[in-house]
């Protein structure tokens, strides 16, 4: 099975920048999107043969997630954590795929000056509890823009960014805790020492041209799926957003 995750930074804009070419080339079993910035029905998404699931933010033009798949899941849940505080920004879609769960997430940004760090920490704690509950039932594939570079190898300028949003000790500690709770970062599992592999670049200062980036987009799976991972990669040659897609091929 082939899974793709991509923060499209506005699906309507990305559809004008080669989105359909990417889908047609990759032919994913599950296309997981973040930051769709649209309500379902605001634009036609002509993908024949794909079921389309949207979780949109109440605030128009903000946040949002979607999953497109030719498969029919047993169920689709849009507020899996069932917590009111986390139900307004369209940040999660959970698919029950029979013998595993797929959880697509757009993690809240801690913001400049860590202005939203308290909410981010609560989100991370609640999400970890949720993933661990799911994992007790069946294995989990968790993906999305997680808005954190786990280790120094995951961004170009770690020293300059220490303590900033996306590379604060608090955020890094939360992903470390999750990975120590029975989950595996698929890319690092297969590519433990790869450097210069990033999935997001600022639009400023020719960051992408100079590969001054961050790896903040992930596929994380239950540890017991490790042996089923066939490949995990970052498709940095695909444009259309300030993020590039990440891909996981796994036998599930």
C-alpha positions in Angstrom: 0.0 0.0 0.0 1.2 3.5 -0.9 0.5 6.4 1.4 1.3 10.0 0.6 1.1 13.0 2.9 1.4 16.6 1.7 0.8 20.0 3.3 -0.6 21.7 0.2 -0.7 25.2 1.7 -4.1 25.8 0.1 -5.6 23.0 -2.0 -7.2 25.4 -4.4 -3.9 27.0 -5.1 -2.1 23.7 -5.3 -4.6 22.4 -7.9 -3.3 25.2 -10.1 0.3 24.1 -9.5 0.4 20.5 -10.6 -1.5 18.7 -7.8 -3.4 16.4 -10.2 -0.2 15.5 -12.0 1.3 14.4 -8.7 -1.7 12.3 -7.8 -1.8 10.7 -11.3 1.9 10.0 -11.2 2.1 8.6 -7.7 -1.3 6.8 -7.7 -1.5 6.6 -3.9 -3.8 4.3 -2.1 -4.3 7.2 0.4 -3.5 10.8 -0.3 -3.4 12.7 3.0 -3.5 16.5 2.9 -3.0 19.2 5.4 -3.6 23.0 5.3 -6.3 22.6 2.7 -7.7 26.1 3.6 -11.1 25.3 2.1 -14.5 24.1 3.0 -15.8 21.0 1.2 -17.6 22.1 -1.9 -15.8 25.4 -2.3 -14.0 24.0 -5.3 -14.4 21.0 -7.5 -11.7 18.3 -7.0 -12.0 16.2 -10.1 -10.4 12.9 -9.0 -12.4 10.1 -10.6 -12.5 6.9 -8.5 -11.4 8.5 -5.3 -13.5 8.9 -2.1 -12.9 12.3 -0.7 -13.1 13.1 3.0 -12.7 16.7 4.2 -12.4 18.1 7.7 -12.5 21.9 7.4 -11.8 24.6 10.0 -14.8 26.7 11.1 -12.7 29.7 10.1 -12.7 29.9 6.3 -9.4 29.8 4.5 -7.6 28.3 7.5 -6.1 25.0 8.4 -8.1 21.9 7.3 -7.3 18.3 6.4 -8.5 15.9 3.7 -7.9 12.3 2.6 -8.5 11.0 -0.9 -8.6 7.3 -1.5 -9.9 4.7 -4.0 -10.6 2.4 -1.0 -13.7 2.5 1.2 -12.8 2.6 4.9 -14.9 0.9 7.5 -15.5 4.3 9.1 -14.2 7.9 9.0 -14.0 10.0 12.2 -13.4 13.8 12.1 -13.0 14.5 15.8 -11.4 11.3 17.0 -10.1 12.7 20.2 -13.6 13.8 21.1 -12.4 16.9 22.9 -14.3 20.1 22.3 -11.1 22.3 22.4 -9.6 20.4 19.4 -12.8 20.2 17.3 -12.8 23.7 15.6 -9.8 23.8 13.3 -10.2 20.7 11.1 -6.9 19.2 12.1 -7.6 15.5 12.1 -9.2 12.7 10.1 -9.1 9.0 11.3 -9.9 6.2 8.9 -10.6 2.7 10.2 -9.1 0.6 7.4 -9.9 -2.8 8.8 -6.6 -4.1 10.1 -5.1 -0.7 10.9 -6.0 2.9 11.6 -4.8 5.8 9.4 -4.6 9.1 11.3 -4.0 12.3 9.2 -3.1 15.3 11.3 -2.2 19.0 10.8 -0.5 19.8 14.1 -1.1 23.3 15.6 1.9 25.7 15.2 3.3 27.0 18.4 3.7 30.4 16.7 6.4 33.0 17.0 7.6 33.5 20.5 5.8 30.2 21.4 2.6 32.2 21.9 0.5 29.0 21.4 2.8 26.6 23.2 0.4 25.8 26.0 -2.3 24.7 23.6 0.3 22.8 21.5 1.4 20.9 24.6 -2.2 20.0 25.5 -2.8 18.9 21.9 0.3 16.7 22.0 -0.7 15.1 25.2 -4.2 14.4 24.1 -3.1 13.1 20.7 -0.6 10.7 22.3 -3.4 9.3 24.5 -5.6 9.0 21.5 -3.0 7.2 19.4 -2.2 4.8 22.2 -5.9 4.0 22.6 -6.1 3.2 18.9 -2.9 1.2 19.1 -4.4 -1.1 21.7 -7.1 -2.1 19.1 -5.0 -2.4 16.0 -1.8 -0.9 14.5 -1.7 2.8 13.6 -0.3 4.8 10.7 0.0 8.4 11.8 1.0 11.1 9.3 0.9 14.8 8.5 2.6 18.1 9.1 3.6 17.7 12.7 5.3 21.1 12.9 8.4 19.9 14.7 11.9 18.9 13.7 12.7 16.1 16.0 16.5 16.3 16.1 19.3 18.6 14.9 19.7 16.4 11.8 16.2 17.4 10.8 16.8 21.1 10.0 19.5 23.1 8.4 20.3 25.6 11.2 19.6 23.9 14.5 21.7 26.2 16.7 20.1 29.3 15.3 16.6 27.8 15.8 16.9 26.3 19.2 13.9 27.3 21.2 12.0 28.6 18.2 8.6 27.3 17.2 9.1 23.8 15.7 12.4 23.3 17.4 11.6 24.1 21.1 12.6 21.7 23.8 8.9 21.3 24.7 7.9 20.2 21.2 10.9 18.0 20.6 10.2 16.3 24.0 6.7 15.5 23.0 7.6 13.7 19.8 10.4 11.9 21.6 7.8 10.8 24.2 5.5 9.5 21.5 8.3 7.6 19.8 9.2 6.0 23.1 5.6 4.9 23.6 5.6 2.3 20.9 5.9 4.2 17.6 8.5 4.5 14.8 9.5 7.4 12.6 9.5 5.5 9.3 11.9 7.8 7.5 14.5 7.8 10.2 14.1 4.1 10.7 15.2 3.5 7.1 17.5 6.6 6.7 19.0 7.1 10.2 22.0 9.2 9.1 20.7 11.1 6.0 21.3 14.8 6.1 19.9 17.6 4.1 16.6 15.8 3.7 13.8 18.3 4.4 10.1 18.6 3.7 9.5 22.4 4.3 11.3 25.5 3.2 10.4 29.2 3.9 9.4 31.2 0.9 11.9 33.8 2.0 15.6 34.1 1.2 15.7 31.5 -1.6 15.4 28.9 1.2 14.3 26.0 -1.1 16.9 26.8 -3.8 19.6 26.7 -1.1 18.0 23.7 0.7 17.7 25.6 3.9 14.8 23.6 5.2 13.2 21.5 8.0 11.9 18.0 8.1 8.5 18.4 9.8 6.3 16.1 7.7 6.2 12.5 8.9 4.8 9.0 8.7 4.9 7.4 12.1 3.7 3.8 12.6 3.1 1.4 15.5 6.4 -0.4 16.3 4.9 -3.7 15.2 4.6 -2.5 11.7 8.3 -1.8 11.4 9.0 -5.1 9.6 6.3 -4.3 7.0 7.9 -1.0 5.9 9.0 -1.2 2.3 10.1 2.4 1.7 9.8 5.8 3.2 11.0 8.9 1.4 10.8 12.7 1.0 9.8 13.8 -2.5 11.7 17.1 -2.6 11.6 17.4 -6.4 7.8 17.9 -6.3 6.7 21.6 -6.1 3.3 23.2 -5.7 3.6 24.2 -2.0 6.2 25.3 0.5 6.1 21.7 1.7 6.9 18.7 -0.5 5.1 15.3 -0.2 6.4 12.5 1.9 5.6 8.9 1.0 5.4 5.5 2.8 5.1 2.1 1.2 4.1 -0.6 3.6 2.6 -4.0 3.6 -0.7 -3.7 5.6 
